[in-house]
Amino acid sequence: MAKNPYSLLGVSKTATEKEIKSAYRKLAKTLHPDVNPGNSEGEDRFKEITAAYNLLSNPELKEQYDT
């Protein structure tokens, strides 16, 4: 992942698990491919935020990224 997962989700580095999850869900609702059929840019953005969420929602991976 080339981009900063915190900036992709729009949260600070000190964000709680709940804040990260909330930010992801908010973005996922608007960018999901089922909501925007045929929008390849939106689909790519959705994949990026999903990868960022997967990284930050896993405590072990988040710790590795932060160090």
N, CA, C and O atoms as a CHARMM CRD file, in Angstrom:
* protein
*
  268
    1    1 MET  N      0.85900  -1.16600   0.00000 PROA 1      0.00000
    2    1 MET  CA     0.00000   0.00000   0.00000 PROA 1      0.00000
    3    1 MET  C      0.90500   1.22800   0.00000 PROA 1      0.00000
    4    1 MET  O      1.71100   1.41500   0.91100 PROA 1      0.00000
    5    2 ALA  N      0.76700   2.04700  -1.00900 PROA 2      0.00000
    6    2 ALA  CA     1.63200   3.20300  -1.15900 PROA 2      0.00000
    7    2 ALA  C      1.13700   4.40700  -0.36300 PROA 2      0.00000
    8    2 ALA  O      1.94000   5.24700   0.04500 PROA 2      0.00000
    9    3 LYS  N     -0.14900   4.50100  -0.14200 PROA 3      0.00000
   10    3 LYS  CA    -0.70900   5.66600   0.54000 PROA 3      0.00000
   11    3 LYS  C     -0.84000   5.41000   2.03100 PROA 3      0.00000
   12    3 LYS  O     -0.91000   4.26500   2.47900 PROA 3      0.00000
   13    4 ASN  N     -0.87000   6.47400   2.77400 PROA 4      0.00000
   14    4 ASN  CA    -1.01400   6.39400   4.22300 PROA 4      0.00000
   15    4 ASN  C     -2.44100   5.94600   4.56200 PROA 4      0.00000
   16    4 ASN  O     -3.39600   6.62500   4.18600 PROA 4      0.00000
   17    5 PRO  N     -2.60600   4.81700   5.26300 PROA 5      0.00000
   18    5 PRO  CA    -3.95300   4.32900   5.56600 PROA 5      0.00000
   19    5 PRO  C     -4.75100   5.27400   6.45500 PROA 5      0.00000
   20    5 PRO  O     -5.98000   5.31300   6.38000 PROA 5      0.00000
   21    6 TYR  N     -4.06300   6.02900   7.28800 PROA 6      0.00000
   22    6 TYR  CA    -4.76300   6.98100   8.14700 PROA 6      0.00000
   23    6 TYR  C     -5.39300   8.09200   7.31000 PROA 6      0.00000
   24    6 TYR  O     -6.53800   8.47800   7.54100 PROA 6      0.00000
   25    7 SER  N     -4.64500   8.59800   6.34500 PROA 7      0.00000
   26    7 SER  CA    -5.19000   9.67100   5.50500 PROA 7      0.00000
   27    7 SER  C     -6.26500   9.14800   4.56100 PROA 7      0.00000
   28    7 SER  O     -7.21000   9.87000   4.24200 PROA 7      0.00000
   29    8 LEU  N     -6.13600   7.90900   4.11200 PROA 8      0.00000
   30    8 LEU  CA    -7.17100   7.32900   3.25100 PROA 8      0.00000
   31    8 LEU  C     -8.51600   7.27600   3.96500 PROA 8      0.00000
   32    8 LEU  O     -9.56300   7.52600   3.37000 PROA 8      0.00000
   33    9 LEU  N     -8.46600   6.94700   5.24700 PROA 9      0.00000
   34    9 LEU  CA    -9.70900   6.85600   6.01800 PROA 9      0.00000
   35    9 LEU  C    -10.09400   8.19600   6.65300 PROA 9      0.00000
   36    9 LEU  O    -11.20500   8.35000   7.16000 PROA 9      0.00000
   37   10 GLY  N     -9.18400   9.14700   6.62200 PROA 10     0.00000
   38   10 GLY  CA    -9.47700  10.45800   7.17800 PROA 10     0.00000
   39   10 GLY  C     -9.48300  10.48900   8.69000 PROA 10     0.00000
   40   10 GLY  O    -10.26200  11.22300   9.29800 PROA 10     0.00000
   41   11 VAL  N     -8.61100   9.69000   9.30500 PROA 11     0.00000
   42   11 VAL  CA    -8.50700   9.65500  10.76800 PROA 11     0.00000
   43   11 VAL  C     -7.07600   9.97500  11.17600 PROA 11     0.00000
   44   11 VAL  O     -6.14800   9.87900  10.37300 PROA 11     0.00000
   45   12 SER  N     -6.91500  10.35300  12.42900 PROA 12     0.00000
   46   12 SER  CA    -5.57400  10.64600  12.93600 PROA 12     0.00000
   47   12 SER  C     -4.89000   9.35500  13.37000 PROA 12     0.00000
   48   12 SER  O     -5.52700   8.31200  13.51100 PROA 12     0.00000
   49   13 LYS  N     -3.60100   9.44900  13.57600 PROA 13     0.00000
   50   13 LYS  CA    -2.82400   8.27800  13.99800 PROA 13     0.00000
   51   13 LYS  C     -3.22900   7.81100  15.39500 PROA 13     0.00000
   52   13 LYS  O     -2.98300   6.66300  15.76400 PROA 13     0.00000
   53   14 THR  N     -3.84400   8.69100  16.16100 PROA 14     0.00000
   54   14 THR  CA    -4.27300   8.34200  17.51600 PROA 14     0.00000
   55   14 THR  C     -5.73900   7.91100  17.56600 PROA 14     0.00000
   56   14 THR  O     -6.31100   7.79000  18.65000 PROA 14     0.00000
   57   15 ALA  N     -6.34300   7.68000  16.41700 PROA 15     0.00000
   58   15 ALA  CA    -7.75600   7.30300  16.35400 PROA 15     0.00000
   59   15 ALA  C     -7.99400   5.96000  17.04400 PROA 15     0.00000
   60   15 ALA  O     -7.16600   5.05100  16.98800 PROA 15     0.00000
   61   16 THR  N     -9.14500   5.87100  17.69000 PROA 16     0.00000
   62   16 THR  CA    -9.51400   4.62300  18.35600 PROA 16     0.00000
   63   16 THR  C    -10.05100   3.62700  17.33600 PROA 16     0.00000
   64   16 THR  O    -10.32900   3.97900  16.19000 PROA 16     0.00000
   65   17 GLU  N    -10.19200   2.38200  17.77100 PROA 17     0.00000
   66   17 GLU  CA   -10.75800   1.34200  16.91300 PROA 17     0.00000
   67   17 GLU  C    -12.14200   1.74500  16.41800 PROA 17     0.00000
   68   17 GLU  O    -12.49000   1.54500  15.25500 PROA 17     0.00000
   69   18 LYS  N    -12.91200   2.31300  17.32200 PROA 18     0.00000
   70   18 LYS  CA   -14.28000   2.72700  16.99700 PROA 18     0.00000
   71   18 LYS  C    -14.28300   3.83700  15.94100 PROA 18     0.00000
   72   18 LYS  O    -15.10200   3.82000  15.02100 PROA 18     0.00000
   73   19 GLU  N    -13.37100   4.79500  16.07500 PROA 19     0.00000
   74   19 GLU  CA   -13.28000   5.89000  15.10200 PROA 19     0.00000
   75   19 GLU  C    -12.84800   5.38100  13.72600 PROA 19     0.00000
   76   19 GLU  O    -13.34700   5.84700  12.70200 PROA 19     0.00000
   77   20 ILE  N    -11.93200   4.44000  13.70800 PROA 20     0.00000
   78   20 ILE  CA   -11.46400   3.85300  12.44800 PROA 20     0.00000
   79   20 ILE  C    -12.60000   3.10700  11.76500 PROA 20     0.00000
   80   20 ILE  O    -12.81300   3.25100  10.56100 PROA 20     0.00000
   81   21 LYS  N    -13.32100   2.31600  12.53400 PROA 21     0.00000
   82   21 LYS  CA   -14.43400   1.54900  11.98600 PROA 21     0.00000
   83   21 LYS  C    -15.53300   2.47300  11.45900 PROA 21     0.00000
   84   21 LYS  O    -16.09400   2.22800  10.39100 PROA 21     0.00000
   85   22 SER  N    -15.83100   3.50800  12.18900 PROA 22     0.00000
   86   22 SER  CA   -16.85800   4.46200  11.78200 PROA 22     0.00000
   87   22 SER  C    -16.47000   5.17300  10.49000 PROA 22     0.00000
   88   22 SER  O    -17.29700   5.33000   9.59200 PROA 22     0.00000
   89   23 ALA  N    -15.22000   5.59900  10.39600 PROA 23     0.00000
   90   23 ALA  CA   -14.73900   6.28700   9.18900 PROA 23     0.00000
   91   23 ALA  C    -14.80400   5.34900   7.98500 PROA 23     0.00000
   92   23 ALA  O    -15.21400   5.75500   6.89800 PROA 23     0.00000
   93   24 TYR  N    -14.40100   4.09900   8.17900 PROA 24     0.00000
   94   24 TYR  CA   -14.44300   3.12700   7.08400 PROA 24     0.00000
   95   24 TYR  C    -15.87800   2.89800   6.61100 PROA 24     0.00000
   96   24 TYR  O    -16.15000   2.92100   5.41000 PROA 24     0.00000
   97   25 ARG  N    -16.77500   2.68000   7.53700 PROA 25     0.00000
   98   25 ARG  CA   -18.16900   2.41600   7.16200 PROA 25     0.00000
   99   25 ARG  C    -18.79000   3.59200   6.40800 PROA 25     0.00000
  100   25 ARG  O    -19.53500   3.40500   5.44700 PROA 25     0.00000
  101   26 LYS  N    -18.47700   4.78600   6.85300 PROA 26     0.00000
  102   26 LYS  CA   -19.01300   5.98600   6.20100 PROA 26     0.00000
  103   26 LYS  C    -18.52900   6.06400   4.74700 PROA 26     0.00000
  104   26 LYS  O    -19.31300   6.32400   3.83500 PROA 26     0.00000
  105   27 LEU  N    -17.23500   5.83700   4.54800 PROA 27     0.00000
  106   27 LEU  CA   -16.67800   5.86600   3.19600 PROA 27     0.00000
  107   27 LEU  C    -17.18700   4.69700   2.35200 PROA 27     0.00000
  108   27 LEU  O    -17.47800   4.86100   1.16700 PROA 27     0.00000
  109   28 ALA  N    -17.29300   3.52500   2.96400 PROA 28     0.00000
  110   28 ALA  CA   -17.72300   2.34100   2.22700 PROA 28     0.00000
  111   28 ALA  C    -19.15600   2.48200   1.71200 PROA 28     0.00000
  112   28 ALA  O    -19.48200   1.99200   0.63000 PROA 28     0.00000
  113   29 LYS  N    -19.99900   3.14500   2.48100 PROA 29     0.00000
  114   29 LYS  CA   -21.38000   3.34900   2.04300 PROA 29     0.00000
  115   29 LYS  C    -21.45300   4.16900   0.76400 PROA 29     0.00000
  116   29 LYS  O    -22.30000   3.91300  -0.09200 PROA 29     0.00000
  117   30 THR  N    -20.57800   5.14400   0.63200 PROA 30     0.00000
  118   30 THR  CA   -20.63300   6.00900  -0.54600 PROA 30     0.00000
  119   30 THR  C    -19.82100   5.48100  -1.71500 PROA 30     0.00000
  120   30 THR  O    -20.13400   5.78700  -2.86600 PROA 30     0.00000
  121   31 LEU  N    -18.77500   4.68700  -1.44500 PROA 31     0.00000
  122   31 LEU  CA   -17.88400   4.23500  -2.50400 PROA 31     0.00000
  123   31 LEU  C    -18.10300   2.79500  -2.95600 PROA 31     0.00000
  124   31 LEU  O    -17.45900   2.35200  -3.90600 PROA 31     0.00000
  125   32 HSD  N    -18.97700   2.06700  -2.31400 PROA 32     0.00000
  126   32 HSD  CA   -19.16500   0.65700  -2.64300 PROA 32     0.00000
  127   32 HSD  C    -19.56200   0.49900  -4.10700 PROA 32     0.00000
  128   32 HSD  O    -20.39200   1.25900  -4.60700 PROA 32     0.00000
  129   33 PRO  N    -18.97600  -0.48400  -4.80300 PROA 33     0.00000
  130   33 PRO  CA   -19.28500  -0.69800  -6.22200 PROA 33     0.00000
  131   33 PRO  C    -20.77000  -0.97600  -6.50700 PROA 33     0.00000
  132   33 PRO  O    -21.25100  -0.65800  -7.59400 PROA 33     0.00000
  133   34 ASP  N    -21.48100  -1.54700  -5.57200 PROA 34     0.00000
  134   34 ASP  CA   -22.90600  -1.79800  -5.78100 PROA 34     0.00000
  135   34 ASP  C    -23.70400  -0.49600  -5.79700 PROA 34     0.00000
  136   34 ASP  O    -24.75600  -0.41800  -6.43100 PROA 34     0.00000
  137   35 VAL  N    -23.21000   0.51600  -5.10600 PROA 35     0.00000
  138   35 VAL  CA   -23.87800   1.81800  -5.07100 PROA 35     0.00000
  139   35 VAL  C    -23.51100   2.63300  -6.31100 PROA 35     0.00000
  140   35 VAL  O    -24.30800   3.44100  -6.78600 PROA 35     0.00000
  141   36 ASN  N    -22.30900   2.41700  -6.82800 PROA 36     0.00000
  142   36 ASN  CA   -21.79200   3.15700  -7.98600 PROA 36     0.00000
  143   36 ASN  C    -21.38100   2.19900  -9.10600 PROA 36     0.00000
  144   36 ASN  O    -20.19000   2.07400  -9.39400 PROA 36     0.00000
  145   37 PRO  N    -22.32700   1.52900  -9.73500 PROA 37     0.00000
  146   37 PRO  CA   -21.94700   0.58300 -10.79400 PROA 37     0.00000
  147   37 PRO  C    -21.29800   1.30900 -11.97600 PROA 37     0.00000
  148   37 PRO  O    -21.76200   2.36300 -12.41000 PROA 37     0.00000
  149   38 GLY  N    -20.23000   0.72400 -12.47700 PROA 38     0.00000
  150   38 GLY  CA   -19.54400   1.29100 -13.63400 PROA 38     0.00000
  151   38 GLY  C    -18.56000   2.39000 -13.31500 PROA 38     0.00000
  152   38 GLY  O    -17.93200   2.92000 -14.23100 PROA 38     0.00000
  153   39 ASN  N    -18.39800   2.75100 -12.07300 PROA 39     0.00000
  154   39 ASN  CA   -17.47100   3.80500 -11.67100 PROA 39     0.00000
  155   39 ASN  C    -16.15500   3.14800 -11.24500 PROA 39     0.00000
  156   39 ASN  O    -15.98600   2.76900 -10.08600 PROA 39     0.00000
  157   40 SER  N    -15.23400   3.01900 -12.19200 PROA 40     0.00000
  158   40 SER  CA   -13.98100   2.32100 -11.89000 PROA 40     0.00000
  159   40 SER  C    -13.11100   3.10700 -10.90800 PROA 40     0.00000
  160   40 SER  O    -12.38400   2.50800 -10.11500 PROA 40     0.00000
  161   41 GLU  N    -13.17700   4.43900 -10.95100 PROA 41     0.00000
  162   41 GLU  CA   -12.40700   5.25300 -10.00400 PROA 41     0.00000
  163   41 GLU  C    -12.91300   5.03900  -8.57300 PROA 41     0.00000
  164   41 GLU  O    -12.12100   4.92300  -7.63800 PROA 41     0.00000
  165   42 GLY  N    -14.22100   4.99000  -8.41600 PROA 42     0.00000
  166   42 GLY  CA   -14.81400   4.73300  -7.10900 PROA 42     0.00000
  167   42 GLY  C    -14.47900   3.33900  -6.61000 PROA 42     0.00000
  168   42 GLY  O    -14.25100   3.13000  -5.41800 PROA 42     0.00000
  169   43 GLU  N    -14.45300   2.38700  -7.53600 PROA 43     0.00000
  170   43 GLU  CA   -14.12300   1.00500  -7.16300 PROA 43     0.00000
  171   43 GLU  C    -12.67100   0.91500  -6.67700 PROA 43     0.00000
  172   43 GLU  O    -12.37500   0.22600  -5.70000 PROA 43     0.00000
  173   44 ASP  N    -11.77700   1.61600  -7.36800 PROA 44     0.00000
  174   44 ASP  CA   -10.36800   1.62300  -6.94900 PROA 44     0.00000
  175   44 ASP  C    -10.21300   2.26700  -5.57100 PROA 44     0.00000
  176   44 ASP  O     -9.46100   1.77700  -4.72900 PROA 44     0.00000
  177   45 ARG  N    -10.92300   3.35800  -5.35300 PROA 45     0.00000
  178   45 ARG  CA   -10.88800   4.04300  -4.05400 PROA 45     0.00000
  179   45 ARG  C    -11.44700   3.13400  -2.96000 PROA 45     0.00000
  180   45 ARG  O    -10.92000   3.09600  -1.84800 PROA 45     0.00000
  181   46 PHE  N    -12.52600   2.39700  -3.28300 PROA 46     0.00000
  182   46 PHE  CA   -13.11400   1.46500  -2.32500 PROA 46     0.00000
  183   46 PHE  C    -12.09600   0.38400  -1.93900 PROA 46     0.00000
  184   46 PHE  O    -11.98800   0.01500  -0.77000 PROA 46     0.00000
  185   47 LYS  N    -11.36600  -0.11100  -2.91500 PROA 47     0.00000
  186   47 LYS  CA   -10.34200  -1.12600  -2.63600 PROA 47     0.00000
  187   47 LYS  C     -9.24900  -0.56200  -1.73900 PROA 47     0.00000
  188   47 LYS  O     -8.75700  -1.25100  -0.84600 PROA 47     0.00000
  189   48 GLU  N     -8.87000   0.69000  -1.97400 PROA 48     0.00000
  190   48 GLU  CA    -7.84200   1.32600  -1.14500 PROA 48     0.00000
  191   48 GLU  C     -8.30400   1.48300   0.29600 PROA 48     0.00000
  192   48 GLU  O     -7.55500   1.17900   1.22500 PROA 48     0.00000
  193   49 ILE  N     -9.53800   1.95800   0.49200 PROA 49     0.00000
  194   49 ILE  CA    -9.99300   2.16400   1.87100 PROA 49     0.00000
  195   49 ILE  C    -10.21700   0.82800   2.57400 PROA 49     0.00000
  196   49 ILE  O    -10.04400   0.73000   3.78800 PROA 49     0.00000
  197   50 THR  N    -10.60000  -0.20200   1.81600 PROA 50     0.00000
  198   50 THR  CA   -10.77400  -1.52400   2.41400 PROA 50     0.00000
  199   50 THR  C     -9.42300  -2.08000   2.86600 PROA 50     0.00000
  200   50 THR  O     -9.31900  -2.65800   3.94800 PROA 50     0.00000
  201   51 ALA  N     -8.40100  -1.90600   2.04700 PROA 51     0.00000
  202   51 ALA  CA    -7.05500  -2.35900   2.42500 PROA 51     0.00000
  203   51 ALA  C     -6.55900  -1.57800   3.64000 PROA 51     0.00000
  204   51 ALA  O     -5.94100  -2.15300   4.53700 PROA 51     0.00000
  205   52 ALA  N     -6.82600  -0.27600   3.67400 PROA 52     0.00000
  206   52 ALA  CA    -6.41100   0.54700   4.81300 PROA 52     0.00000
  207   52 ALA  C     -7.13200   0.09100   6.07800 PROA 52     0.00000
  208   52 ALA  O     -6.52200  -0.00800   7.14300 PROA 52     0.00000
  209   53 TYR  N     -8.41800  -0.18300   5.96100 PROA 53     0.00000
  210   53 TYR  CA    -9.18200  -0.63600   7.12900 PROA 53     0.00000
  211   53 TYR  C     -8.67800  -1.99800   7.60900 PROA 53     0.00000
  212   53 TYR  O     -8.53800  -2.22200   8.81100 PROA 53     0.00000
  213   54 ASN  N     -8.40800  -2.89900   6.67700 PROA 54     0.00000
  214   54 ASN  CA    -7.90200  -4.22000   7.06400 PROA 54     0.00000
  215   54 ASN  C     -6.58300  -4.10800   7.81800 PROA 54     0.00000
  216   54 ASN  O     -6.33400  -4.86800   8.75400 PROA 54     0.00000
  217   55 LEU  N     -5.75200  -3.17700   7.42000 PROA 55     0.00000
  218   55 LEU  CA    -4.47700  -2.96800   8.09700 PROA 55     0.00000
  219   55 LEU  C     -4.68400  -2.37900   9.48900 PROA 55     0.00000
  220   55 LEU  O     -4.11300  -2.86400  10.46600 PROA 55     0.00000
  221   56 LEU  N     -5.50300  -1.33300   9.57400 PROA 56     0.00000
  222   56 LEU  CA    -5.65900  -0.62700  10.84700 PROA 56     0.00000
  223   56 LEU  C     -6.58600  -1.33600  11.82600 PROA 56     0.00000
  224   56 LEU  O     -6.52900  -1.06400  13.02600 PROA 56     0.00000
  225   57 SER  N     -7.42600  -2.22600  11.35300 PROA 57     0.00000
  226   57 SER  CA    -8.34100  -2.92000  12.26700 PROA 57     0.00000
  227   57 SER  C     -7.67700  -4.12800  12.93000 PROA 57     0.00000
  228   57 SER  O     -8.18700  -4.65200  13.92000 PROA 57     0.00000
  229   58 ASN  N     -6.55800  -4.56200  12.39200 PROA 58     0.00000
  230   58 ASN  CA    -5.81300  -5.67500  12.97200 PROA 58     0.00000
  231   58 ASN  C     -4.72800  -5.09400  13.88100 PROA 58     0.00000
  232   58 ASN  O     -3.79200  -4.46000  13.39400 PROA 58     0.00000
  233   59 PRO  N     -4.84400  -5.30500  15.20000 PROA 59     0.00000
  234   59 PRO  CA    -3.88400  -4.69500  16.13600 PROA 59     0.00000
  235   59 PRO  C     -2.41900  -5.02500  15.83100 PROA 59     0.00000
  236   59 PRO  O     -1.54900  -4.16800  15.98100 PROA 59     0.00000
  237   60 GLU  N     -2.14600  -6.25100  15.40800 PROA 60     0.00000
  238   60 GLU  CA    -0.76100  -6.64100  15.12700 PROA 60     0.00000
  239   60 GLU  C     -0.22300  -5.92600  13.89100 PROA 60     0.00000
  240   60 GLU  O      0.90200  -5.42700  13.89700 PROA 60     0.00000
  241   61 LEU  N     -1.02800  -5.87900  12.83200 PROA 61     0.00000
  242   61 LEU  CA    -0.59700  -5.20500  11.61200 PROA 61     0.00000
  243   61 LEU  C     -0.46800  -3.70200  11.82500 PROA 61     0.00000
  244   61 LEU  O      0.44000  -3.06200  11.29500 PROA 61     0.00000
  245   62 LYS  N     -1.38600  -3.15300  12.60600 PROA 62     0.00000
  246   62 LYS  CA    -1.33500  -1.71900  12.89600 PROA 62     0.00000
  247   62 LYS  C     -0.05300  -1.38000  13.65400 PROA 62     0.00000
  248   62 LYS  O      0.60200  -0.38100  13.35700 PROA 62     0.00000
  249   63 GLU  N      0.29700  -2.20300  14.61900 PROA 63     0.00000
  250   63 GLU  CA     1.51300  -1.97100  15.38900 PROA 63     0.00000
  251   63 GLU  C      2.73600  -2.05000  14.49100 PROA 63     0.00000
  252   63 GLU  O      3.65100  -1.23600  14.61700 PROA 63     0.00000
  253   64 GLN  N      2.76500  -3.02600  13.58100 PROA 64     0.00000
  254   64 GLN  CA     3.88200  -3.14300  12.65100 PROA 64     0.00000
  255   64 GLN  C      3.96700  -1.91700  11.74900 PROA 64     0.00000
  256   64 GLN  O      5.05900  -1.40700  11.49900 PROA 64     0.00000
  257   65 TYR  N      2.83300  -1.44300  11.26300 PROA 65     0.00000
  258   65 TYR  CA     2.83400  -0.26900  10.37900 PROA 65     0.00000
  259   65 TYR  C      3.31000   0.97100  11.12600 PROA 65     0.00000
  260   65 TYR  O      4.06500   1.77500  10.57900 PROA 65     0.00000
  261   66 ASP  N      2.87400   1.12700  12.36700 PROA 66     0.00000
  262   66 ASP  CA     3.20500   2.31600  13.14400 PROA 66     0.00000
  263   66 ASP  C      4.68000   2.38600  13.53700 PROA 66     0.00000
  264   66 ASP  O      5.19100   3.46200  13.84700 PROA 66     0.00000
  265   67 THR  N      5.36600   1.23700  13.52500 PROA 67     0.00000
  266   67 THR  CA     6.77600   1.26700  13.93400 PROA 67     0.00000
  267   67 THR  C      7.72000   1.40300  12.77000 PROA 67     0.00000
  268   67 THR  O      8.93500   1.44200  12.96200 PROA 67     0.00000
